[in-house]
Amino acid sequence: MSENVVSLHKNTETPDESASVTTLTVVPDAPAAPVVPLWVRSGRAVQRIVTDERTKSAGRAVVRHSLYTVNGGRIVARRTWDARTPARYERMQRAAEAAGNYEVAAEWEERGQRFREARHRRRMDLLHSPLDAAKGIGVGVGTGAAGLVALGVIMAINSHDVTDVITPIKAVIDFIATLIRIVQIVWPYAIVLGPLFALLALWAVGSKQQAAPQWALPANVRSGEGEPITPSIVVKALRDLGIPAMRNAIKEMGDAGASMLGPITIAGCGVEVDVTLPSGVSTNEVQQRRRKLAENLTRHEHEVFITIPTAARTVRLWVADSGALDEPIGPSPLVTDETMTADYTRGKAPWGQDLRGDAAMLSLYQRHLLITGLSNQGKTVALRSLALWLALDKSVQFLIGDLKGAGDWNMFMGLATTLIQGPTDEHVIQVTEMVEGAVDEMNRRLMSAPGTVFPPLIVLVDEAQVAFMCPAKDDEKRPYGGSRANSRYFMAVRKIHNQGRAVNVLMWQGTQDPTNENLPKLVREGAHTRASLALGTESQARMALGDKAVDGGAAPNLLRPGLDQGTLVLASSGIDIPAGQSSITVRTHYIDDDAAEAITDRAKALRDGVTTLTAIERGEDRDHLADIASVVGDATRVRTQDVLKRLAVLDEDSYGKWSFLDLKRVLDGTGAEPYKSDGVMVVGRDRLARALANRDDDGSASAAG
């Protein structure tokens, strides 16, 4: 075998530089992995074991079967108590009285009285039973012994053996001894097995009644997909809501807990039932536990709706079939019926379906409209579908401002009188002037002869929050946005809300994510029809729909963002709402851009042709305050009517249509407001001069800054 030889002699020869040199790189050992302490590893192992699904399933099984036995004992004890006492009759009597059915209550009272009388007779009989039992035992023993002796005599005669006389008695004694022996053998086992069989019986009772919390039940029972809604399920769901007064009242009522329920009726893709709550339970307590109630009914939260009807202490539950609300509702009649027309005065727009599956038809006649919700929930499509229907009435005129500018309203080009699209401050200014023009038209109509009929004018602003939040100001320092008395967009909307419906000038607005800043209180409360898609909080729901609707059960904040697109909660007198409710939930039809184009093409065919303005035409920019001062001239004061005439002569295009309101609007806040002199309204020269001087000083200060 060869061996490796290591030379210890140092080689002094100079190595050949041309020879190849091999460079060795020393790679340090990888650092040792940090040592994890034992207690950390143990903790992680315990955590993995505890959080493992198999551990959870085993834990649920242990809790479930333990509670089956415990609650089975409670059920058996309650049944035994009911069988031995008149508690059942008293419970039924109280339930009937609570339901107002006094005839049934009297019947149960009579049955309870008969039970007490029968029980009294049985107890009185027990007083005589020991003596009777003793007599019976004595007679029985004597009769039995005589019979055995007689049998023994017969056997003795037959066998000619006198000892057979006691043979039957001896056999009976042996039989009794055998029985005693059997008992002695079985008794130790019976002591052990007896309680086990008793516990098994109690477990069987509890298992049959599913007497365990929902979270501990098996997955197939807990999910309950497609499980029908029955009175017992509703009562159990209410009992387990965690309301002590409710739970105690249902326990008192026992099987009669179903007396709280009205008929369970099919309602669209679900069922509906009215629940009369026991005394001490408020409707608000049930509303606040919507999610828990839904889970008790084996439904998701969005599949259960709770409203408050007119009956006192009553809630109305609508429970959807599992998964039904995630199915589409089908196309709009506007798309499928090409012959459909609209009637602003008497017709109703086909907007969608309510939860019962009935068509949701909305009247738009003389009703201002507000639709709000979170972004990308279908607000524009819902608002546009109403405008598409109304466009099929050729008498309706549209002024449309889209402050998103994504082309969602392009199909109204050639249909709307004005169509402004864009998100900038300049677009807000254009939209504001459009709304102010509608105010001028409203004033013209208001001053017309009584009885004059005017065509509907719909002033529609989508993404109106952009206008309310606009920081731009005009030449007179008045802001376009905001909610103050000098805010131009806000004041124009308020004027239309105040008087527009009388002359068919209506304000429609769509806005998102409402707050007090981007949707002022006075504006949202000025709408007659208020609708909301999914929102984030209850406070936003109150802004969108009002306190009355939310207190009555409206909850757009419980809709699922992104999943319930197109589903909205509506409060309006223009739609049929079930009696006693203040709102209704509507699943709106989806009309895409191509279908919307086809509908507007039909609407355009009904008209002679409309030229759509895409911007508000302005005359030459003029200094209104300076023009007013120039027409007043050297006069100390001039009547407002004369000022308007002189302004019209100065520039017909700019001032020809001015009214006293326009003059007052320009002078308000300047210190040169019109005032009364000798009973007439006048404009003062000195006040105008001071207003001009103050404005110039402010401009100089601003420039210097």
PAGUMAR-837905 format. One record per residue (C-alpha): z, x, y. Coordinates in steps of 0.001 Angstrom, whole numbers, plus 524288, in hexadecimal, padded with zeros to 5 digits. Each point is the difference from the previous one (the first is absolute). Layout:
ZXY/...
//
This chain:
800008000080000/7FC1D8056980D30/809FE801B480AA4/7FE698007280EC7/8034A80D8D8058F/8053B8010680DCF/7FDC380D588067B/80ACC8053B808B3/7F7A480B508059B/7FC147FE9180E36/7F15B8013380239/7FDB28090E80BD7/7F14B7FF2C80024/7F9F87F9CA80BDF/7F9AB7F3717FC20/7F1737FEA780224/7FDEF7F82080C41/7F3827FAA37FA88/807077FACD7F462/803327F1B080036/80D817FC868041E/806F37F42D7FAF6/809897F9E480951/80B537F8A57FA3B/806037F534807DE/80E0B7FD367FD2A/802487F1717FFF4/80E247FC6D801F7/806137F68B7F6BA/7FF8B7F1E580455/80CC37FBED80617/808BB7F9367F6BD/8008D7F14F80182/80C397FBA1806EC/80A707FB967F6D2/802E97F19E801D9/80E537FD077FE55/803D07F86E7F409/805B97F4D8807D6/7F3237FE4E80750/7F82D7FFBA7F36D/809A57F6917FA1D/7FF2C7F72C80BE8/7F12D7FFED7FF71/8002F7FCD77F19C/809837F4E380240/7F78F7FAF780B2B/7F3DB8002B7F76F/807127F8C57F553/805D87F5EF80922/7F33B7FD3C80734/7F7A37FF947F3CD/7F9FE7F29C7FD97/805177FFE17F218/80DCF80200804FE/7FE3C7F4F8809B9/7FAA77F7167F56D/80B63803587F706/809B57FD9280B03/7F9DD7F2E580325/800747FC577F1A1/80E81803607FEF4/803527F84380C3E/7F7537F4AD7FBF4/805967FE337F25B/80DED801FB804B7/7FE507F57580A39/7F9647F7177F60A/80CBE800517F853/808FB7FE8680BD8/7F8267F54280662/7FDCC7F9827F2D4/80ECE7FEE07FEEE/8005E7F9F280D91/7F5887F6427FC26/8071A7FC3B7F36F/80CD97FEE680764/7F99A7F74180A34/7FA037F7777F56C/80D087FEF87F906/806E57FCA280CA2/7F5C07F5BA8031C/801A87FA197F269/80ECC7FF5C8010D/8017A7FBB880E31/7F94F7F68F8096F/7FB2880B9080814/7F1BB7FD0A7FCB8/801087F1FF804B3/806A98042880C98/7F57F80A3D8025F/7F51B7F6367FDFC/806FA7F66B808ED/80101809EF80B0D/7F1B0803CF7FE4F/7FBCB7F1D4800EE/808607FDF380C16/7FA4C80C3980643/7F2617FAA57FD79/803F17F2F0805F6/7FE037F8AA7F31A/80C907F8287FFD8/7FBE77F6DF7F4E4/7FE7880B8B7F6CD/80CD6805868052D/806F57F34A7FC92/7FA05800447F263/804DD80DD37FD97/80D667FC1880506/800537F4DD7F635/7FC03809197F4EF/80AB88096E803C0/809F47F5177FFE7/7FBD67FBDE7F256/8013780E277FB73/80DEC800B280564/803D17F3587F92D/7FA8F804B37F2F4/806FE80CFD80185/80CBF7F8E280317/7FEBD7F7E87F3AB/7FDC580C317F7DC/80C088066E805C4/8086A7F4057FD63/7FB257FFDC7F213/804A180E087FE89/80E167FB6A80219/7FF787F8207F356/7F7628095B7F882/80AE0808E17FA3A/806BD7F4897F924/7F32D7FA517FBB5/7FBAE80D567FB39/80CA6801CD7F849/7FE707F2B07F9D8/7F1DA802E87FD0B/8033F80D1B7F9DF/80AD17F9F37F7A2/7F7627F4F27FB63/7F4E3809807FD86/808708097B7F82D/806127F5167F80F/7F30D7F97B7FD3C/7F9E180D037FC65/80B41803BD7F6F3/7FFA47F2BF7F950/7F174801497FE0B/8017780D897FA2F/80ACA7FB577F6C8/7F7B07F47A7FBC1/7F4B1809397FD7B/80941808E07F81C/804A47F46E7F7C4/7F2067FC967FCB7/7FD4280E2D7FC31/80C7A8006B7F7A3/7FC477F3867F8BE/7F2738058B7FD9F/804DD80D517FB2B/80C6F7FAFF7F967/806FD80AE5807C2/80AE27FBA380903/7FF2880C8F8080A/7F2C17FBBB80553/8073E7F665808C0/8028380ADD80A06/7F2E7806B77FE2E/7F9877F98280C12/80BB18033580879/7FFD080DE97FB08/7F1668011280307/802217FB6B80DF6/80AEE809DE801AA/7F73D80AE17FAE7/7F5117FBC580943/809388007E80B8F/8049C80D817FBBF/7F1E08049B7FF2F/7FD5E7FB1180DB3/80BF080735804E8/7FB4980C4B7F943/7F2907FEB880626/8060C7FE4A80D6B/8087380C027FDC7/7F3E9808037FCAD/7F75C7FA9E80B0F/80A3E7FF6880A9A/7FFCE80E838041C/7F12E7FF7480166/800997F2E680712/80941805C580A0D/7F5D380A6D80325/7F35D7F84D7FE77/804BC7F354805FA/800BB804FF80E05/7F303807037FE20/7F95D7F35E7FBCA/806797F90180B77/7FAC280A468098D/7F29A7FEE37F9AE/800567F15480219/803C7801E380E4D/7F50D80A0B80195/7F63E7F6507FA52/8042C7F5B0809F1/7FF038098F80B64/7F2F88055B7FB41/7FA1C7F27E7FF0B/804447FCF280DEE/7FB9B80D8080518/80DB88015A805AF/7FE2A80D4E80673/7FB8D8050D80D5B/7F1548009080289/7FFD480EDA80092/8060A800FD7F279/7F69E7F69F7F940/7F47E804F07F7DF/7F3BF803A080795/7F8027F4977FAB3/80A917F64F80405/802D9806D880CDF/7F1E58003C804C4/7FD1B7F23F7FBA8/7F184800AC80393/7FA9D7F2508004B/80D147F9C07FCD4/7FF937F1CD80453/809A17FB5080A2D/809617F61B7FA12/80C357F97280596/808FC808917F7DF/7F94380C72804C3/8010E7FBAB80E3F/80E627FC6C7FE81/8030180CF07F95D/7F8AA8076980AA1/807F27F92780A7C/80CB18023E7F89C/7FD6C80E9C7FF56/7FCC88019680E7D/80D57805C3802C6/804D37F4A080857/80DD67FCC97FB2F/7FFD37F1EE804D0/7F2FB7FDA97F93C/8046C806337F34A/80CD67F8797FFA2/7F95D7F3178033B/7F60F801BD7F51C/80AD78038B7F677/806ED7F396803CE/7F3997F8287FDD0/7FCDB8064B7F2EC/7F39A7FA977F9FA/7FEEF7F6D980B90/7FC7A80B6A808D4/7F2257FAE37FF4A/804647F48980863/7FE508092580BA7/7F16E800707FD50/7F5707F69E803D9/7F3D97FE657F7A2/7F8DF80CA17FCDB/7F1F77FD47803E3/7F391807FA7FEA7/7FBD18050C80D5A/7F377807DF8000C/801B180CA97F877/80E9F7FDB57FE41/80AAA7F5C27FFDC/808AF7FA2F80A7B/80DC47FAB27FF35/80A407FB6B809CD/80DEA804BD7FDB9/80B937F8BC805CB/80A6180A5B801DF/80E597FD8C7FCA9/809F57FEA480AC5/803CD80D278059F/7F2A1806407FDE1/7F6F68016D80BB6/7F138800957FF87/8009E80CF280732/8077C8063A7F4B9/7F5207FC737F68C/7F53E8049C80943/8066880D3D80167/7FF9C801E87F134/7F18B7FD737FE1C/7FD8B80C677F841/80B717FDB57F6DA/7FC077F1D77FDF6/7F209804327FCEF/80499809FD7F614/809167F6037F9D9/7F4057F7417FE91/7F89E80B8B7F9E1/7F6DC800D180B9F/7FCF1809FB80A7E/805927FDC080D93/7F2C27FC73805D9/7FE527F5547F5A5/80B937F7DC804C1/800707F8FB80D2D/80C147F9328055C/7FEA87F5C880AB4/8095B7F62D8060A/7FBC27F1A57FF51/805CE7F50F80835/80A627FC367F60A/80D3C805D48030D/8052E80B147F775/7F309801077F8E8/7F6A180B357FD6B/7F2257FEA37FAFE/7FBB280A397F62F/7F1C6803007FD50/7FE5F808EB7F446/7F292805A27FD0D/7FA8E8021F7F277/8014780E587FC86/7F513807C58066F/7F9627F3FD805C8/8016F8047280E1E/7F8AD80C8D7FD1B/7F3B97F86D7FC72/7F5AC7FD6180AA0/7FE827F21580502/7F1387FF84800B1/7F5EF8000D80AF8/800ED7F86280CA8/7F89F7F30D80124/7F9B18061780C07/7F8FC809407F6BD/7FCEB7F6B37F4E1/7FC067F42380827/7F4D58037F80918/7FF887F2128054D/80DF28005A80530/801DD7FD5A80E83/80C2E7FFDE80885/8063A7F6468093F/80992805E3809B8/806397F2EA80355/801887F95C7F2C9/7FD0680A517F5C5/80869809D87F8D5/7FC7C80DE47FC58/800188034B7F151/808FC80BC3800D9/8046C801D37F1EF/809847FA337F631/80E727FD5C80057/808FE803A37F4CD/7FDEA7F2D17F99C/7F18D803157FEE5/7FC0E7F5C780A24/7F6258034380A96/8068E804E680C76/7F8E17F93080B23/803B8803BD80DEA/7FD3D7F80A80C4F/7FC9D8089080BB7/7FF5C7F51380A10/80713803DF80C8B/808A1809EE7F935/8023180DE48047D/800388095A7F472/8075E80C6E7FC8B/7FE24807DB7F37A/807FF80C2C7FD83/803968091F7F4F1/8002980E247FBDF/7F3A08080B800BA/7F58A7FE067F591/805677F3377FABD/7F4227F77380311/803707FB7880DB4/7F26B801A5805CA/7F9787F9607F458/8097B7F47E800C7/7FDCF7FE9780EA3/7F151801A87FEB4/7FECC7F59D7F569/805747F5D280975/7F6778044880A89/7F4C87FF7C7F629/803077F1E37FCB1/801727FC0B80E32/7F31C806CC80349/7F9477F5727F7F5/803747F68A80B05/7F53C802E2809D7/8083D7FB3B80B76/80A0180AFE7FE69/7FF1C80BE5808E2/8060380D3B7FCCD/8053980B3180829/8038C80ACF7F66B/8070B80CD680245/801A2809157F45E/8090080B17803E5/7FE2E806E57F301/7F173801E8801B4/7FCBE801B17F197/7F4F07F62580028/807957F5007F97C/7FA7D7F649809F1/7F20480507800F7/7FAB77F3977F9C4/8040D7F85D80C30/7F5F38073580825/7F6D37F55D804BC/80A627F5BC7FD71/80B48803A5808FA/7FE427FF8680EAF/8076880CDD8012A/802A080A027F554/8078E80C47803B6/802FB809C97F536/807A280C9B80165/80DD9805A38002B/800548076D80CF0/806DD7FC9680CB4/7F2C07FCA1805D8/7FDFA7F5FD7F531/80D7D7FA69802D5/7FC2F7FEB480E4F/7F3787F9087FBF8/8075D7F6D27F6E9/80A2C7FD3C80A7C/7F56E7FC5A809B9/7F9C17F7737F57E/80CD67F8A97FE1B/801DF7FEE180EB8/7F24B7FA5C800D1/804457F5D07F612/80BA27FCFB808D2/7F69C7FDA880B4F/7F7F37F6F87F753/80C6E7F8EB7FC04/803C67FE1480E49/7F2637FAE380306/801317F63A7F4FF/80DA37FBFC80434/7FB107FCEC80DA7/7F4937F7E57FAF6/7FF927F14580083/809A67F92A7F6CD/7FA097FC187F305/7F62A80B1B7FFC0/7FDBE804E77F229/7FE6E80EB47FE74/7FA6C807A77F486/809C9808537F86C/8016D80DEF804F3/806638093C7F63C/8056580C8080626/8020F808ED7F446/8066C80D65800CF/80188807D27F373/809C180B547FFD4/8067F7FA4580C18/80B2E809BF7FEDF/7F6C380A1E805C7/7FF0F7F7DD80C6A/80EA97FDF48010F/8027480E957FE44/7F5618049A80975/805A3808F180AB4/7F4547FEDC80952/801B37FA5C80DB7/7F6277FA6C8096D/7FD7F8043F80E0B/80B4F7F7928048D/80997806B17F6AB/800E97F43A7F72F/800E2803777F182/7F6967FA217F649/809F6800B17F4F4/80E707FCDE7FF66/8071F7F3238015A/8041C7FF9980E37/7FC087F5FC80A0E/7F5798091880560/7FA6B803E47F2AC/7F21C7FB268004A/7FD277FD7C7F192/80D687FA127FD98/7FF127F6D280B9B/7F2287FBC47FCA7/804237FC747F21A/80BFF7F8D78050D/7F7B97F7DC80958/7F7007FBCC7F4FC/80BAD7FCD87F76A/805F57F7C080ABE/7F4617F77B80390/7F421803B97F7FA/800E37F6377F4E8/7FEEF7F49180992/7F1F7804198030E/7FC93806027F2AB/801E180E308041A/80716806177F46A/805D880D777FDC2/7FEE2806387F287/8067380D1C7FDA3/8012D809197F473/80A1A80AD38007E/806A7809207F67B/80DCE804BC7FD71/806407F77480A98/80AB4804F4808F7/805407FB1D80CF4/7F7AC80A46806C4/7F2CF7FD617F9B8/801D97F1447FE9C/8089D7FA7E80AF2/808BC7F4757FCF3/7F9907F6AA809B0/7F28E802B37FA59/803857FE447F1B1/807917F38D802E0/7F4707FA798077E/7F7C57FECD7F38F/7FFB87F2D87F925/7FB27805BF7F334/8073580C387FBA9/7FC77807347F391/804E080CAA7FA31/7FB64808A97F507/80903809F77F9B6/80A29805AF80940/80A7080A5B7FEBA/80C897F9578046E/806137F2AE801F7/801068027C80EA5/7F137801B380073/7FE807F36D7F84C/8080E7F90180A52/7F751805B280AA6/7F3D47FB947F8DF/804027F2477FBD5/80C607FC9180779/80E087FDF17FBC6/7FDE57F2157FB30/7F594803E27F632/807AA80BB07FADB/80C9E7F8397FEF6/7F8317F5EA7F862/7FBC580A017F5E7/7F406806B4805DE/8005880E357FBAE/7F38E807C8802EA/8089680C1E7FF51/8013D7FD977F14F/7F152800447FDC9/7FB3680C897F995/7F882808E980951/7F32E804007F9EA/801437F65F7F4B9/800EF7F2EF8070D/7F48A8028680909/7FB0F7F360805D7/80C7D7F89F7FC9C/806DD7FAF780C14/80B277F727803FC/7FBF07F58E809A5/807BB7F79380985/7F7697F5E38069D/7FE9C7F1808025A/7F19D801A77FCDE/80206800D67F14A/806747F6E07F64C/80D4D805E17FCE4/808897F9B97F567/80A447F704805AE/80C348072380436/7F9C080D8380047/7FD528078D80C79/7F568808E57FA81/7F624801547F530/7FAA480BBC7F896/7F127800E97FFC5/7F729808FC7F827/7F42C8014E808E1/7F1EA801137FB83/7F9B080D4D80164/7F2E47FFCE80730/7F96B80D4F80042/7F70A804F380AD4/7F35B7FC117F934/804BB7F2257FDA3/804F97FF6380E09/7F27180417804DC/7F9DB7F4E47F84A/809927F617805B9/7FDB68048A80E03/7F1507FF557FDAB/801BA7F19D7FCB7/8088E7FE5580C1B/7F5C980683808B8/7F5917F6E37FA9E/807DF7F48780559/7FF568056F80DD3/7F4DE801F48097B/8036F80E3F8017C/80B8D80734805E6/7FF3E80C88807D2/80BEF808197FC88/805F3808B780A5C/805E380C7F7FA9E/806C28036E80CD5/805677F8AA80BA4/7F6B18010280B69/806D4804AC80C23/7FB127FF7780DE2/8016B80B4C80968/80DC78054D7FF9E/806707FB8280C70/80D2C8024B80655/805027F2147FFDB/80BAF80299808BE/7F79E806FE80A17/7F5D17F51A7FF8D/80A677F5B58026B/80549807CF80B91/7F2418014C80585/7FD287F15B7FF98/80D307FCF180636/7FC788094080AF6/808407FF5080C63/805367F24A7FD7D/80EAF7FF457FE2D/7FE667F73F7F43D/7F49F7F91C7F950/800277F4587F6E0/7FDA4803977F1F2/7F4557F6D57FF0B/7F9A7806EC80B63/802EC80D377F9E6/7F8F47FBAE7F387/7F4327FB54807BE/7FF3480CB6807B2/8011F807F47F378/7F4C97F8267FA0D/7F7AF8030980BFA/803CA80E5B7FEED/7FBCE801197F1A1/7FB317F3F27F8EA/7FF49806BC7F2C8/80DE68051880078/806F47F4F880723/7F74F7F4097FEAC/807E27FA567F4C6/80D59803DB8050C/80A9C7F5A5800B1/80D628001D8062C/80570805007F2F8/7F73680C01800AC/804318029F80DF3/80E437FE7D7FC6E/7FE30808BC7F3FA/7FABF80B1A80867/80A9C7FEDC80A5A/80BA37FE017F6D6/808F280BBF7FFFF/7F9D78064280C0C/808F37F9E880A2A/7F47D7F88F805E7/801667F3B17F7CA/7FB1E7F32D80613/80AA27F8198069F/801687F2E4806B6/7FE837FE9080E9C/7FFBD7F2BB8067B/7FEC77F9D27F291/7F40A807B67FB79/7FE7F80C557F7FB/7FBEA80BBE8080F/7FE0480EAD7FEB7/806908088780A54/7F96680B9D8069A/80C83807E78018D/803A17FE797F1D2/7F27D8048D7FBE0/8012080BEA808C5/80D2C803BC7FA23/7FAB77FDE97F22F/7F471808F9802C7/808D380A3C80624/809807FFB07F489/7F4E0801147F63E/7FA3180B9B8073B/80D4D8069D80079/8019F7FDF97F14D/7F27C805A77FDA5/802F480BE880853/80CD18022D7F910/7F94C7FF087F2F9/7F5918098580434/80A278098F80516/8076E7FF217F342/
//
